[in-house]
Amino acid sequence: MAELKTESIKDEYAEKPEEILNEKDLNELKIIEKEIKVPAETKTYKKPWEKEVFSMEAWNPKTKLGKRVKDGKIKSIDEILDKNEKILEHEIVDSLLSLKKDLILIGQAKGKFGGGKRRAWKQTQRKTEEGNVLKFSAMSVVGDEKGHVGIGRGNSIETLPARAKAEINAKLNIFKITRKCSAFECECSEPHTIPFKVSGKSGSVGIKLIPAPQGTGLVVANELKKVLMLAGIKDIYSKTSGKTKTTMNLVKACIDALKKTNRSLKQK
C-alpha cells in the first residue's frame, strides 16, 4: 500500500511543471524519488562462530605487535615468545603458524546412573525467576606439531560460540616447548620426546612426564594425547596422582609441566 501511495504522489507532482512547484514540494519529490529508485540495502551480519578464512589483507591490526607482524618485521612466532611479549590478537598466531586444533572432552552426556558418554561441552545452569538459564563451556587445544601448543576455555549460552571463544583463547595462550631425544634406551637424533623429567600441578591433580625411547608412543590419558600430539611429542611416559577424572585440571597440569621443558639443564 505504501508503494502505491508514493507512486501516485510522484505522478501528481510530475504533471506540474517545476516552475509552479515551491521549495517544499520539490524537497518532498526528491525524497520520494530516492525511496523509489534506491531500495534499502539488506545488511547481513556474520555470526561470531562462523568459520572464515584468514586473510592478511583484510586484517586490520590494533596493537603495535600486530602492526609489526603485518609489516613483515616479525617473521617467526619464536621472536615474540622468546621476548615474552603479550599476544592480544589471535590473527598474529594465524599469520605466523599453520595450526591444527581439537576439542578436549570436558563434559558428560546424560545417562542412566551417571553412565553418559564424554562430550566436548560442559553444561551448567543457574536458577532464576524466569526459569533455568543454561551455559556451555568448551576447552580447545591448538598446535603446529613442531613445538608450539596452547589451550583455551570459552563460555557462552550456545555451544558454537563457546567453541569459537575457546579456540581464540587457545591461540592467545600459545607457548613454545623444548623437544629432544633424551631417553637412555634411545640414541637417535630426532626430537621426539621431552629433554628431562618434568612435573606439573593443577588443583588436586599432579602429573610427571618422563622421556621415552623412540617407538614407545604416548603412554598417557586419552585427552592428554591430543595435547602432546599437537605439541609434536611422539614418545613419553606419565605418572599421575589426585582426582584425574577432572579432565580440565589434568590438561592444565600437563600444560604446567610442558612449560617447564624450556628451563636449562643447570636449573633442572
PyMOL commands that set and color helices and strands:
alter all, ss='L'
color gray80, all
select helices_A, chain A and resi 2-15+23-37+64-70+78-81+90-96+112-114+159-172+222-231+247-262
alter helices_A, ss='H'
color red, helices_A
select strands_A, chain A and resi 100-104+107-108+118-119+122-127+132-143+148-156+175-176+198-202+205-211+218-219+236-241
alter strands_A, ss='S'
color yellow, strands_A
deselect
rebuild
show_as cartoon
